Amino acid sequence: MGSLSIFIIENEVKSDLDNLFLRQDSAQWHDFYDECYKHLMVARERKFKISFEGALTLIPLYYNQVSSSDDDDLLLKGVHVLDQILTLCDERHHEECPDWHQILVKSSVFKECILAAVNNSDCHLQLFGVTQVLTCLKSNARDLLTSQDDVVRGLIKSLGGGVSSVSTTAKTALVLLCEQEQGLAALFSDSAALDALNTVMAVNDSSKFNVYEVVQRVCVLGSDQLSMVSNSGLLDQLVAEVSSSDTLSQLAALQLLSELMESEKALDHIKSAGVLHQLQTALLQAHSSQDSLAAMNIPGLLKVFGVVGRTRPELVCREHSAVVSLMLQLSSDSSSDPCLSIIALDTLVQLANTSNAKKLLHYNFRSEVDEWLKTLGRQLQTAPMEQRARRLSALVLLFSVPALPDDRVESDDLQELLQGWYNLVFPCGTLEPVDKFMRLPFPEMHLEAYHLLRALIRLPWGAKMVAANTATLKYLLDRSTESCKEGKELKYAVAKALLCNPEVLSEEAGKQAYDAFKAYVKNGPFYVEPYVELGVGHLHG
């Protein structure tokens, strides 16, 4: 008997479910599964009683009929019903059957229905199968699955299909499997599994990079995973793709490697293998080449060094100075591709994200950095508005210092360096250019100007410069100049930052100005009463 009443054991619907099954014949299976799905939705909503044992009885009956059908519509409807039965079990198992997933994995249903679905040629059944395997991997049944070779093989095979939802789910399941030592070994130490991975990689480029994505995601899990994946040879194969003749493969490999290099241990491994020097050579050759296909790799290669520079600025500045020089050149050259110029700029400011990195840039590339900053200042005045906003955003990061060095000499040196940089970007040496940006009607510009003000106020010379500018202080106190939530919050943040330097604010702008900002901050960012000229007379005078 295939009545849904085997699973939904609620007296008030039992006769309806039984009659539903009895009424169907070979021509009415579509309607049957439609009605079953509706009843399952009602059972879920109204919390009807269910039988976990009944699920194990019913699933094979429905699966066998659905999987043998040549009717795609019927198959899809049947899969939806199977999925809902197991979803209900998954949702209820905590309270009603804590060991449900272990029971399922140990039952014949898992092998004959779920694993069979994983290996089926139909994409709907495949997705149903890999989704259920993933659900079990997230449960207390994970240990049972890592010892099953059929599970690993089935998931590997799913990487080679043409349906992204199937391969995406399979990738997540394999990564989850590798969080434990037994699962890691089953995938990357077992010769049969490695053969299966290589077989999938040979299907097409999409399948190959599905495997490489698993490699990359497993490597960042920890040192044990990185070591085992490295020993399998698959990491070296991924790295070799950067030097392949296929431009699209190079781009895909660069993307995966740049994400991989965010892991310190993975970066150490890649560096020791000489990969960074290979990438530097590839970048310089791509830039000097007239081949447009080779040039497509430049953004990806720059981003890789940007990722490395975030955590190892010394490594990039000292061992890959040619790359830094190229970044400076690309972001300064008006004849270069504007998009490439912005990418080079973003990469540079990633590199300069620490106090020590700023000093390395200054002392190792002084003339080039000076010319770059002068060009940046000109671009802020003449470039298209969108590019100006990107450059202003980069400037915010360039002048951002999380904390000044404790050592007085080091702190003074850094401040002198940054003040010199400011004067190169804005030769007037005053706050007028930033004040002008703050008043522009373009949100992308004036909001970034607030961010820059906050960064400058954190620097003693910057705080003095802001506090001494009467026009800027008046504008900040005038609540009527901002109508959007983000603008009001940013202006408030600037005012609050000024109050963190009470002596500087009082000395440069006077006590009335200090009191005005104190009241402004006390009233919060969304104060609605009309602006009062508190302290403005003093600011004018």
Disulfide bonds with the S-S distance in Angstrom:
none
